[in-house]
C-alpha cells in the first residue's frame, strides 16, 4: 500500500459530472496519501470546481484537459469514432501508456466497454471482457457476479473464461485459495437449462483450476453458498437491475406501511438510520463500482447516478485492484492453463 | 359467480402434499358456495386427512383415487411416460374431459408443463405455452410477467405470442382495454439487446392489437409503468427467483440490524405485523399461483412449498380464470389476428 499509485478519472461522466467526481477525488487523495489522481475533463470546469472546494493547487490532483464528453445517449460506435478527445477516452489512454495504473468512469457503460476494449485490448487468450461486481449475501462475505452486461449473449467457452476470471477476482478479494464457482441456471438439476449452459457446465466441471459447485438458481445468489456466480450479460444485467427494482419497492412499501398509523410513523422516525443503512447495503446500485476484467488494464465503472461517496467507492475499488494486480494474475492463470493444455495434447 | 364451478386439485404435489392441500380445499369450499373440488390423490391418505378435519362427507369435496405421485425429482419425460395414474395427470385429464373447468397443482413444474402440454394441447395457432404470474408494483395494480420458465429459450414469434396472451390476461385482471406491454431488455434504447429481442420488438410494434411500450429494464419491472412484461423463460425465471432471494436477504439484514441494540429490539417487536405483511406482499413466492396460458384449459401452478393460504390463493386464481374465460378469449384473439392477416394477404 506504500508504493505510489496513479489513477485516471473520467470527471465528466454520469448524471452529475464534476459535481460528484470532484468531491470524490478530494476525499480519495485525503484517504490515500500515496495516491495521485489524473482528472480528465474540461480544464475550466474542473479548475473552477477545485477552486470552489479550495483544492486548486493540490499536488496530487492533476487536471488533464479534454475537449469532448461522451454523453449518456451517445452510441458506442459513434463514441469510438468521434470522441477521441473525450475525458473517457483520455482516461483509458493514460492507462494504456502506463501513466495511470487504473481508470474510473461513471459514464455511458456501452461506450466505456467499446473504448476500453479498443484502447486497452484483451489479455492473451481471453475472448471477451466481462463486467463483474460484488453483491451482499446472507453471510459476511459478498458474492461476485459476472457478466453484468458487457456481452449480451455468451458461448460456453466465454462463460468458462468468465468463471476463471471471476475465481481470480473473488480469490484475491476474499483471500480464498479455492473460491466456490456456480453457474446461474433455472434449476439446480443437471437436466435444467439450455445447451449452452450445459456445455459451459461441462467445461467448468472438467477444469482442475476451478472449484466448480454446479448450478445456482436466482433465489440462491444471495445465500452465500457461492463466491462467484457466472452468467451471460443479458441475464446478469436483468438479475442486477431486478434487485435494484425490488429493493426500491420493498423500501417504498415499508415506509408507506409505516406512514399509515401515527404509532408506526413514530417508529419509522426512530428507525430511519437502520433503514437508510440497510438500503445502502442491499441495493446493488449503491454498493460499489463494477470492474471490467479480461483487459490489459484496470477499468472500474461507477454507476451513472453515483453520489460523491459512490464515486469514492469506485476509486477504492480501483486502488484495491491495482494492489491486487488483477490483470497480471488473470494473465498468469490463462498462460498456465494454456501450458497444461499443450502438455496434455503432446502427451496424447 | 353464481354458476357452478368444478376444479380438479392435484393433492399430492409440493413439499407438503395433503398437509397443505386438504386445509386449502376446505377453506375454498367454504369461501365459494358454488365450487366443487375434485381431490386427486391416494384415497386412503385423503380420506384420513379429511376425517381429521371433520370434512369427510362434504358434498363438494370429491375424492378421485390415483395410484401414483409425481415426485419433485421426477424427470418430465419419465413422468409423461410412466405416471399415467398420478394425481397430476388425472387432474389434467379431468380438465380435458370437461369434468373440471380448471386444475391446480403444486407439483414438479417441469412435469406439470410437459403433461399439461401433452394432455390439453395448445390452442390453435399458438406455438408454446407460457407461465405467467402477477407481481407487486409501486402503484396499486400489479404487473404480469411471462414467461417464467416454461420455455428456456424463445424465438421472436413466440415472444410476440406471449405479449398477446399476457395482454389478454392482464386486460381481464386489471379491467383495462389496452394494457401496456413492455419487452424486458438490458436497456431502454433501441440499440440494446440481441437480434431476437429486436425482432420481437418489431413484431410487437407493428401489431395493432397490442399497446406496446418498448423496452423495460429489470429495475423498471416494479415501477408500475407496464401492465405486462414479456421475456423468455430463462430470463423470467432468473428475475422471479432473484426477487425471492433479495427479498429474503433484505428481511434477514433488517431483522439482524434490529437485533443489535435493545432499543431496536423493542422496535422490531412492535413492527412485527408490518414486516410480516410486507414480506408477503413483496415476496413473489408468497404472492399467488402462476398460470399456464396458451393451452386448451386452465392450469394453475402453486409454489412447491405453498402453505394452506398460498395453495388457497392458487385456487382463487383458478376460480378467477374460469370466470374470466381466459382460454376462449386467447383463442378469439388469435383467430381475429389470423383473419386480419389473411385479409391483408388477399388484399396485397
Interface residues (C-beta under 8 A of the other chain):
Chain A: X73 X75 X110 X136 X137 X138 X149 X152 X153 X184 X186 X187 X189 X191 X193 X194 X217 X218 X219 X220 X221 X222 X223 X231 X233 X234 X235 X237 X238 X239 X240 X241 X242 X243 X244 X245 X246 X247 X248 X249 X250 X252 X253 X254 X257 X258 X263 X264 X267 X270 X271 X274 X275 X277 X278 X281 X282 X285
Chain B: X73 X75 X110 X136 X137 X138 X149 X152 X153 X184 X186 X187 X189 X191 X193 X194 X217 X218 X219 X220 X221 X222 X223 X231 X233 X234 X235 X237 X238 X239 X240 X241 X242 X243 X244 X245 X246 X247 X248 X249 X250 X252 X253 X254 X257 X258 X263 X264 X267 X270 X271 X274 X275 X277 X278 X281 X282
